[in-house]
Amino acid sequence: MIESIAIVSRRNLDNHKAVFEKIIKYLKSKKKKVYLEERVSIMLGLKKYDKFKAGVTDVDLILVMGGDGTILRVLSQLDSDRTRFFGINMGHLGFLSEIPPVQIKKTFDKIFSGKYTIDSRMMLHAELYRKGKKLKEFNALNEVVVSQATLSRLIVLKTKVDGAKLANFNADGLLVATPTGSTAYSLSCGGPIVHPYLSAIIITPICPHSFNQKPLVLPDNKKIEIIVASDYESMNMTVDGQKNVKVRNGDVIKVRKNGYVEFIRLPSEHYFMNLRNKLGWGERVEKCY
């Protein structure tokens, strides 16, 4: 039963103020407890409201007004791995967001009557070690990336799987992605599209020096270890494009599967339909002169 709902938003949606007012009015008419992220309250000019703070406020559903980046931002602030999301796509190329704003009322009539499904997406857990000491740890829905930041130089990343040597990647960097993340940064780097219901972890090198080093799909119970073997100042570990930390020569990044996050989906939504719509499959390409 969905009784409490938090509304979060991406920036620069001031022109959509009426949409937010409409959805809040609708949710309250359905006797739902509505919490607002601070940036939403500022946009609406509200001084009195129930405040939502990711990782602190407990709600039944997080309604994301934005795109995939907004979902990833909120996820990066959460501790729980069983949080339920629903996305209103006010961004661009969004695979996680569900519907456009014009369908809000019709859609939530269905959701509140129980006409929806739950889409569970695998997450990753990453830990950064320096001289044997754990410095940072993160959860990721899309990917964990180790890369050089500014210099046009390759870095060496020694990689192990379950303690066994895999390869020394000479590349701009290395991605460890979930099936959800297979249509994000990994796809741009030549990685495969993996259905989100498959239990898999994807390793994708970024611009590798060797043509023989290709993306690799592993079972989701494998533990990946990346040892930084280059000594440049500008090397980073980035998580879902939201969290970033500098890494040094000798640092070790350990990545493994870590729970799931849940998305509410409509029965009419289909994964392959989303791929066609988002990637433009089957669209005629006009010649440019």
C-alpha positions in Angstrom: 0.0 0.0 0.0 1.4 3.4 -1.0 0.5 6.0 1.6 3.5 8.3 1.7 5.2 9.8 -1.4 8.3 12.0 -1.7 8.7 14.3 -4.7 12.3 15.0 -5.9 13.3 16.9 -8.9 16.2 17.8 -11.2 17.3 21.4 -11.5 16.0 24.0 -14.0 12.3 23.0 -14.0 10.9 26.4 -13.0 8.9 26.4 -16.2 7.1 23.3 -15.1 5.8 24.7 -11.8 2.2 24.0 -12.8 3.0 20.3 -13.3 4.3 20.1 -9.7 1.3 21.9 -8.3 -1.0 19.6 -10.2 0.6 16.4 -9.0 0.7 17.6 -5.4 -2.9 18.6 -5.5 -3.8 15.2 -7.0 -1.9 13.2 -4.4 -3.4 15.1 -1.5 -6.9 14.5 -3.0 -6.1 10.8 -2.8 -5.2 11.2 0.9 -1.5 10.6 0.4 1.2 12.0 2.7 3.4 14.2 0.4 7.0 15.1 1.2 9.0 17.5 -0.9 12.7 17.8 -1.6 14.0 21.2 -0.6 14.6 22.3 -4.2 11.0 21.5 -5.1 9.7 23.7 -2.2 11.9 26.5 -3.3 10.7 26.3 -6.8 7.1 26.4 -5.6 7.8 29.2 -3.0 6.6 27.1 -0.1 7.7 27.8 3.4 5.6 25.2 5.2 5.9 21.7 3.9 6.8 18.2 4.9 10.5 17.9 4.1 12.1 14.9 2.4 15.7 14.1 3.0 17.2 11.1 1.1 18.5 8.5 3.5 16.6 10.0 6.5 12.9 10.3 5.6 11.1 7.0 5.3 8.5 6.9 2.5 6.7 4.3 0.5 7.6 5.7 -2.9 10.0 8.3 -4.3 8.5 10.1 -7.3 11.3 11.4 -9.4 10.5 14.4 -11.6 13.4 14.4 -14.0 15.5 11.9 -15.8 17.8 9.0 -15.1 20.4 11.4 -13.7 18.0 12.5 -11.0 17.2 9.0 -10.0 20.9 8.2 -9.7 21.5 11.4 -7.6 18.9 10.3 -5.1 20.1 6.7 -5.1 23.6 7.9 -4.3 22.3 9.5 -1.1 20.4 6.4 0.2 21.5 3.7 2.6 18.6 1.3 1.9 18.8 -1.0 -1.1 15.1 -1.7 -1.2 13.8 1.7 -2.0 10.9 2.0 -4.5 11.0 4.6 -7.3 8.7 5.9 -10.0 10.1 8.3 -12.7 8.3 11.1 -14.5 10.5 11.7 -17.6 11.3 15.4 -17.8 14.8 14.7 -19.0 16.1 13.4 -22.3 17.4 9.9 -23.0 15.9 8.2 -20.0 15.7 4.4 -19.6 14.7 4.4 -15.9 12.0 7.1 -16.0 8.5 5.8 -16.8 6.1 8.3 -18.3 5.8 11.9 -19.6 4.2 14.6 -17.3 0.9 14.6 -19.3 0.1 11.0 -18.2 0.5 11.6 -14.4 -3.1 11.5 -13.2 -4.1 8.6 -15.4 -1.1 6.6 -14.5 -1.4 7.1 -10.7 -5.1 6.1 -10.9 -3.8 2.7 -12.1 -1.0 2.5 -9.6 -3.2 3.3 -6.6 -5.6 0.6 -7.8 -2.8 -1.9 -7.8 -2.3 -2.2 -11.6 1.4 -2.1 -11.7 4.4 -4.4 -11.5 7.7 -4.3 -9.6 11.0 -4.1 -11.6 13.9 -5.1 -9.3 17.3 -3.9 -10.6 20.6 -5.2 -9.3 23.1 -2.8 -7.7 26.9 -2.9 -7.1 28.9 -2.2 -4.1 32.4 -0.7 -4.5 35.2 -0.3 -1.9 38.3 1.8 -2.3 41.4 0.5 -0.4 44.8 2.4 0.0 47.7 0.6 1.7 45.3 -2.1 2.9 42.9 0.4 4.6 39.4 0.9 3.3 38.9 4.6 2.5 35.5 4.8 0.8 32.5 2.7 -0.2 29.6 3.3 -2.5 26.6 1.7 -4.0 26.0 1.9 -7.8 23.0 1.2 -10.0 24.7 1.8 -13.3 28.5 1.5 -13.1 31.8 2.0 -11.3 34.5 3.6 -13.4 38.2 3.9 -12.8 39.8 6.3 -15.4 42.4 8.9 -16.1 40.8 12.4 -15.8 42.6 15.0 -18.0 45.8 13.7 -19.6 45.8 12.0 -23.0 47.7 9.0 -21.5 46.8 5.4 -21.0 46.6 4.0 -17.5 47.3 0.4 -16.4 44.6 -1.3 -14.4 45.4 -4.8 -13.2 42.2 -6.8 -12.9 41.3 -9.9 -11.0 38.1 -12.0 -10.8 37.6 -14.0 -7.6 41.3 -13.6 -6.9 42.4 -15.0 -10.3 44.2 -12.7 -12.7 42.0 -11.5 -15.6 44.1 -9.0 -17.5 46.2 -5.8 -17.3 44.2 -3.2 -19.2 46.1 -0.4 -20.9 43.3 2.0 -21.5 41.7 5.3 -20.7 39.9 3.4 -18.0 37.7 0.5 -17.0 34.0 0.1 -16.3 32.2 -2.4 -14.1 28.5 -2.2 -14.9 25.2 -3.8 -14.0 22.7 -4.9 -16.7 20.9 -1.6 -16.0 24.1 0.3 -16.7 24.7 -1.6 -19.9 22.6 1.1 -21.8 24.5 3.9 -20.1 28.3 4.7 -20.2 29.2 1.1 -21.0 27.2 1.2 -24.2 29.0 4.4 -25.3 32.3 2.5 -24.8 31.2 -0.4 -27.0 29.8 -2.6 -24.3 26.9 -5.1 -24.9 23.3 -4.4 -24.1 22.3 -6.8 -21.4 18.7 -7.4 -20.3 18.2 -6.1 -16.8 16.7 -9.4 -15.6 19.9 -11.3 -16.3 22.2 -11.9 -13.4 25.4 -10.5 -14.7 28.2 -8.0 -14.2 29.8 -6.3 -17.3 33.5 -5.3 -17.5 34.1 -2.8 -20.3 37.5 -1.3 -21.1 37.5 2.4 -22.2 39.5 2.9 -25.4 41.9 0.0 -24.8 45.3 0.0 -26.4 44.9 -3.6 -27.5 42.2 -4.7 -30.0 42.1 -8.0 -28.2 40.7 -6.5 -25.0 37.0 -6.7 -25.3 34.0 -6.3 -23.0 33.3 -9.3 -20.8 30.0 -10.5 -19.2 30.4 -12.4 -15.9 28.0 -14.1 -13.5 26.8 -11.7 -10.8 28.4 -13.7 -8.0 31.9 -12.8 -9.1 34.1 -10.4 -7.2 36.1 -8.0 -9.3 39.3 -6.4 -8.1 41.0 -3.5 -9.9 44.6 -2.5 -8.9 45.7 1.0 -10.1 49.2 0.5 -11.6 50.0 4.0 -13.0 51.3 7.0 -11.2 49.5 10.1 -12.5 47.9 12.8 -10.5 44.6 12.9 -12.4 43.0 9.4 -12.0 39.5 9.0 -10.6 37.0 6.5 -9.4 33.5 7.6 -10.4 30.2 6.0 -9.3 27.1 6.4 -11.4 28.4 9.8 -12.5 27.4 11.2 -9.1 30.3 10.4 -6.7 33.9 11.0 -7.6 37.2 10.3 -5.7 40.8 10.5 -6.8 42.8 7.3 -6.9 46.5 6.8 -6.6 49.1 4.3 -7.8 48.6 1.1 -5.8 45.0 1.7 -4.8 42.6 -1.3 -5.0 39.0 -1.1 -6.0 36.8 -4.1 -5.1 33.4 -4.4 -6.7 30.6 -7.0 -6.1 26.9 -7.4 -6.3 24.9 -5.6 -3.6 21.1 -6.0 -3.4 18.4 -4.5 -5.5 16.4 -1.3 -6.0 12.8 -1.4 -7.0 10.9 0.5 -9.7 7.2 0.7 -10.2 6.3 -0.2 -13.8 3.1 -0.2 -15.8 2.0 -3.5 -17.3 1.9 -1.8 -20.8 5.6 -0.9 -20.6 8.0 -3.3 -22.3 11.8 -3.4 -22.2 12.2 -3.9 -25.9 9.8 -1.1 -26.7 11.9 1.2 -24.6 15.0 0.2 -26.4 13.4 1.0 -29.8 12.1 4.3 -28.6 15.2 5.4 -26.8 17.8 4.2 -29.3 15.8 4.9 -32.4 15.9 1.4 -33.7 14.0 1.0 -37.0 14.0 4.7 -37.6 14.9 5.8 -41.1 18.2 7.7 -41.3 18.0 10.7 -43.6 21.1 11.5 -45.7 23.0 14.6 -44.9 25.0 16.5 -47.5 
